Amino acid sequence: MKKMLVLLATAAALVSATGSAGASEERSGPRATEAEQARMTLILRNTRYGRILFDGRNRVLYGFTRDKRNGPSRCYGACAAAWPVYFSKTAVRAGSGVKRSLIGSVRRRDGRLQVTYNGWPLYFYAHEGPGEVKCQNVDEFGGLWLVVKPSGQLLR
């Protein structure tokens, strides 16, 4: 009888542990893939402009002077086709030297979240590959496109 009670208690504990593991996974939602985690990490890299902000896939990030710091994006349509938005589905991580307190987001008209740094909405340039910085100080779509310094200031 004593052995049966021990077995029942052990089985109950196993069922309970399995159920709670599933519940915590369900609450936290699906985990991001390694590629998604890399993309959602802000890093600093040395360039001819000094240390500037990149995503984890080594693509430079830009701010747009037509946007207002801590305001909504003003880049839609043809602008967003040339300057794709840095969207976030998961929390963005701060790599070495990146200030976590400066990472944020702004909601776009379609409801998606655009990553910000020091209040500046962030973008890529569609015709740049990893490690390339071709469009610093480019005047297009009514404003300047500028790389982002570690302090969160746009580099003029």
N, C-alpha and C positions, 0 to 999 in steps of 0.2 A: 504494500500500500504506500509506504514511504517513497519507494522508487517511482511509482506512478505519479505522485504529487510533484516530485522533482522534475520528471519529464514534462508534465503539463505546465509547470511554471516556466521551464526553459522554452517550450514551444510558444507560450504566450509572450515571453520576452522577445523571441525572434520575430514573431508576427508584428508586435508593437514597434520594434526597431525598424523593420522593413517598411511599415506604414508611415512612420514619421520621416524616414529618408525620402520617400516619394512625395510627401506633403511639402517638405522644405524645398525640394527641387521644383515642384509645381509653383510654389510661391515666388521663387526667385526668377522663374521664367527660363527660357532656353539660354544656354550658354553661348557666347560668341565664339566663332571659330578663331583659330590662331591668326588667320589673315585679317579678320575683322578687328581683333584686338590690336594688331599692329597698326592698322589704318586708324584706329581710334586712340592713338598715342601721339601726343605732341612732343617733338624733339627739337633740339637746337643743332644746327650744323654750321661749320665755318665756311664762308663763301667770300668772294671778292668784296662783298658789302659788310663783312664782319659776320658775327653769329646771328642767324635769323631762324625763324620758325618754319618747320617742316612737319608733315604728318609722318607716321611710322613707316610708310612705304617710300619715304625719301622724296616726296613731292612738296615743293615750296608752297607756302600759303601767303596770300595777299590780302590786304585791306583796301577798300575803295573809298576815296575821299568824298564821294557823293553821299555815301552812308553817313549817318551821324553816330558818333560813339554812344553806346547804350540805346540806340534806336533801331528801328526795323531796317531791313535791307531795301535798297532801291534798285536792285539789279534783277530784272525779270526778262522774259522773252529772249530776244537776240543777245542781250547782255549775259544772261545766265547760260546761254548756249556756248558763248566764247569764254566765259568765266564761271565754270561749274561751282556750285555751292558745296561747301564742306558740311555735309549733313551728319547728324548723330542719331543713331537708334539706341545706343548704349552710352554709358558714362565714358567720358573722355579722360584718359590717364595723362599725367604729367611725367614726361621723361626727365632725365637729368638736366638741371638748370632751368626748367620750365616752372613757372610759379602756378601751382594748383589753384590758388585763390583768384587768378586772373581768367581761368577757364569758365566759360558760361555758354549760354545759348539764347537765341532769339527765335520766336515763332514766325514762320513765313505765312503768307496768305493762304497757302494750301494746308496749313496746320503742321507741316514738318518742322523739325528743330534744326536750325543752322548753328554750328559751333561758332562761338565768339572768343576772342582773347582780349582782355582789357576793354571789353565792350564793343570791339570792332568785329562785325561779321566777317567770316573767313571764306576765301575762294581759292580755287586753283586756276591756272590758265590751261585751256583745252589743248594747246599745241606744245606743251612742255612735257618732257619725260622725267623720270626720276633723276634727281640731282641737277636738273637744268634750272637756271634762273635767267629767263630771256626778257621778262617784261617789267622790270623795276622801273618805276617812274614813267610808265606809258600813260598817255592821255587818251582815254577811250570811254565812250558812253557817258560823257558829261563829267568825268572826274579822273583823278590819277589813281593808278594801281601801284601800291607800294608794299614792299616786303615788311615783315613785322619783326621788331627787335625783341630781345628777351624781356625787356621792361613793359612790352605791350604797346609801345609807341610805333607809329608807322615811320619808316625811314625815308626821309625826303632827300 
